[in-house]
Amino acid sequence: MATTVSGDGCVRLRIADVQSETADCVSLVFDVPSDHQDRFRYAAGQYLTLRVTVAGVEHRRCYSMSSSPALAEPLRITVKRDPGGVVSNWLNDTVVAGAEIHAEAPQGRFVLDSSTHDIVAFAGGSGITPVFSLLRTALASTGRRVRLFYANRSADSVIFDAPLRRLVDEYGDRLTVHHHLDSDRGVVTPAALTRFLAGTDESEYFVCGPTLFMDAVEAALRELSVPGGRVHLERFVAAVPADTAPSAGAEVTEEVTIELDRRTTAAQYRSGNTLLQTARMAGLKAPSSCETGSCGTCIAQVTEGAARMLNNNALTDEEVADGWVLTCQAMPTTKSVRVVYE
Ligand SMILES: Cc1cc2nc3c(=O)[nH]c(=O)nc-3n(C[C@H](O)[C@H](O)[C@H](O)COP(=O)(O)OP(=O)(O)OC[C@H]3O[C@@H](n4cnc5c(N)ncnc54)[C@H](O)[C@@H]3O)c2cc1C
């Protein structure tokens, strides 16, 4: 019998296997029904959005694939417990083989492009998940060399430790893994990053991990004047903007006009809300997913007025110049703003 797609684009996927990775991390392997193989085709580095109900409350969370599409493996995500977090702990504690979870089709722009440059990857903690998929895909399907800087608190929190060792044995000098353990050397320092980066010019850089780790890597890459186009970032949480106060010269916004699904709605604006929140307050089902400014699902174009983004890991400078915004991160800055969803 055909599997149905719910109104929000989710499909019910059966869990084929649950694999314990560390004391606080599991991988969930999905069975994708034959009639949805195309829908769940993905690129290394992409993620699924899960819809789960915990204690009667519905939540959506994004989890990157740790499997590689180049190796014909079943779809797999890897979830690390977030202390105090609702969904990550629920997935670690309760999900068993045979359970079913709603998932949207894969999304994300943290992917390999057609470049032939060597790859330099930085992963911190659960940030290894998309990086593990990317590096195995690059090793299996290209001749690119990969260097990984992998930071963890301590040896027992290293996810995919044994598989990484096996890959080093298999690929020899095409793969170098540099482990950094805070328990041995304290947190990652700019000097350690600069040392690791020596001789990596002309590479493509992939970075995923906790905010402070990502900030330190970004700063080290800036210091080396690496062009922004060769740096790929995946943030699991929204970066906290340095300044959330209205920018100088910003007007008080009164009205936001939203064009969505060929309907035009005049929405009241409440100070401090993003354009996405404004659309929701007006009763509109505006597209969204990660809500951290990473995935690009909530993209829309500001065709009148202006808005500034708190965080943008998805749009290029050219797209921003053309008025495109991530509505989950966009704060209007003019008296009236017109937002058009494609
Ligand atoms: C594109 C993308 C890909 C991702 N991929 C992965 C992945 O591969 N693996 C992975 O493990 N994670 C991944 N994440 C992160 C994941 O989506 C979740 O954000 C993470 O699992 C935490 O969710 P949670 O429900 O457990 O925590 P939440 O319940 O959302 O809580 C998050 C944190 O906020 C704190 N908190 C919650 N409510 C409050 C409150 N009222 N006051 C103060 N503090 C509070 C919690 O204590 C916790 O520390 C990804 C995120 C994105 C955006």
The ligand as an SDF file (V2000), in Angstrom:
LIG
                    3D

 53 58  0  0  0  0  0  0  0  0999 V2000
   20.5430   21.8770   10.1710 C   0  0  0  0  0  0  0  0  0  0  0  0
   20.6600   21.1800   11.5140 C   0  0  0  0  0  0  0  0  0  0  0  0
   21.2030   19.9020   11.5900 C   0  0  0  0  0  0  0  0  0  0  0  0
   21.3390   19.2620   12.8360 C   0  0  0  0  0  0  0  0  0  0  0  0
   21.9090   18.0230   12.8940 N   0  0  0  0  0  0  0  0  0  0  0  0
   22.0740   17.4060   14.0980 C   0  0  0  0  0  0  0  0  0  0  0  0
   22.6920   16.1230   14.1730 C   0  0  0  0  0  0  0  0  0  0  0  0
   23.0770   15.5230   13.1740 O   0  0  0  0  0  0  0  0  0  0  0  0
   22.8430   15.5480   15.4000 N   0  0  0  0  0  0  0  0  0  0  0  0
   22.4180   16.1810   16.5520 C   0  0  0  0  0  0  0  0  0  0  0  0
   22.5750   15.6050   17.6370 O   0  0  0  0  0  0  0  0  0  0  0  0
   21.8360   17.4130   16.5010 N   0  0  0  0  0  0  0  0  0  0  0  0
   21.6400   18.0270   15.3010 C   0  0  0  0  0  0  0  0  0  0  0  0
   21.0300   19.2540   15.2400 N   0  0  0  0  0  0  0  0  0  0  0  0
   20.4990   19.8550   16.4880 C   0  0  0  0  0  0  0  0  0  0  0  0
   19.0730   19.3350   16.7310 C   0  0  0  0  0  0  0  0  0  0  0  0
   18.2140   19.7970   15.7090 O   0  0  0  0  0  0  0  0  0  0  0  0
   18.4710   19.8170   18.0540 C   0  0  0  0  0  0  0  0  0  0  0  0
   18.5660   21.2160   18.0960 O   0  0  0  0  0  0  0  0  0  0  0  0
   19.1560   19.2170   19.2640 C   0  0  0  0  0  0  0  0  0  0  0  0
   19.0290   17.8000   19.2440 O   0  0  0  0  0  0  0  0  0  0  0  0
   18.5080   19.7380   20.5590 C   0  0  0  0  0  0  0  0  0  0  0  0
   17.1440   19.4700   20.5200 O   0  0  0  0  0  0  0  0  0  0  0  0
   16.3430   19.1090   21.8500 P   0  0  0  0  0  0  0  0  0  0  0  0
   14.9050   19.0270   21.5210 O   0  0  0  0  0  0  0  0  0  0  0  0
   16.9470   17.9120   22.5150 O   0  0  0  0  0  0  0  0  0  0  0  0
   16.6680   20.3170   22.7550 O   0  0  0  0  0  0  0  0  0  0  0  0
   15.6830   21.5600   23.1060 P   0  0  0  0  0  0  0  0  0  0  0  0
   14.5360   21.0920   23.9120 O   0  0  0  0  0  0  0  0  0  0  0  0
   15.4000   22.2980   21.8430 O   0  0  0  0  0  0  0  0  0  0  0  0
   16.6490   22.3900   24.0230 O   0  0  0  0  0  0  0  0  0  0  0  0
   17.8960   22.8820   23.5220 C   0  0  0  0  0  0  0  0  0  0  0  0
   18.6870   23.4720   24.6780 C   0  0  0  0  0  0  0  0  0  0  0  0
   17.9810   24.5930   25.2090 O   0  0  0  0  0  0  0  0  0  0  0  0
   17.7780   24.4150   26.5940 C   0  0  0  0  0  0  0  0  0  0  0  0
   16.4220   24.9200   26.9070 N   0  0  0  0  0  0  0  0  0  0  0  0
   15.2520   24.4710   26.4040 C   0  0  0  0  0  0  0  0  0  0  0  0
   14.2250   25.1980   26.9030 N   0  0  0  0  0  0  0  0  0  0  0  0
   14.7740   26.1050   27.7220 C   0  0  0  0  0  0  0  0  0  0  0  0
   14.2520   27.1540   28.5250 C   0  0  0  0  0  0  0  0  0  0  0  0
   12.9330   27.4130   28.5980 N   0  0  0  0  0  0  0  0  0  0  0  0
   15.1130   27.9150   29.2470 N   0  0  0  0  0  0  0  0  0  0  0  0
   16.4500   27.6740   29.1830 C   0  0  0  0  0  0  0  0  0  0  0  0
   17.0010   26.7070   28.4370 N   0  0  0  0  0  0  0  0  0  0  0  0
   16.1730   25.9450   27.7310 C   0  0  0  0  0  0  0  0  0  0  0  0
   17.8800   22.9240   26.8620 C   0  0  0  0  0  0  0  0  0  0  0  0
   18.3290   22.6620   28.1880 O   0  0  0  0  0  0  0  0  0  0  0  0
   18.8870   22.5040   25.8520 C   0  0  0  0  0  0  0  0  0  0  0  0
   20.2040   22.6650   26.3330 O   0  0  0  0  0  0  0  0  0  0  0  0
   20.9030   19.9050   14.0110 C   0  0  0  0  0  0  0  0  0  0  0  0
   20.3310   21.1910   13.9210 C   0  0  0  0  0  0  0  0  0  0  0  0
   20.2140   21.8150   12.6920 C   0  0  0  0  0  0  0  0  0  0  0  0
   19.6060   23.1870   12.6240 C   0  0  0  0  0  0  0  0  0  0  0  0
  1  2  1  0
  2  3  1  0
  2 52  2  0
  3  4  2  0
  4  5  1  0
  4 50  1  0
  5  6  2  0
  6  7  1  0
  6 13  1  0
  7  8  2  0
  7  9  1  0
  9 10  1  0
 10 11  2  0
 10 12  1  0
 12 13  2  0
 13 14  1  0
 14 15  1  0
 14 50  1  0
 15 16  1  0
 16 17  1  0
 16 18  1  0
 18 19  1  0
 18 20  1  0
 20 21  1  0
 20 22  1  0
 22 23  1  0
 23 24  1  0
 24 25  2  0
 24 26  1  0
 24 27  1  0
 27 28  1  0
 28 29  2  0
 28 30  1  0
 28 31  1  0
 31 32  1  0
 32 33  1  0
 33 34  1  0
 33 48  1  0
 34 35  1  0
 35 36  1  0
 35 46  1  0
 36 37  1  0
 36 45  1  0
 37 38  2  0
 38 39  1  0
 39 40  1  0
 39 45  2  0
 40 41  1  0
 40 42  2  0
 42 43  1  0
 43 44  2  0
 44 45  1  0
 46 47  1  0
 46 48  1  0
 48 49  1  0
 50 51  2  0
 51 52  1  0
 52 53  1  0
M  END
$$$$
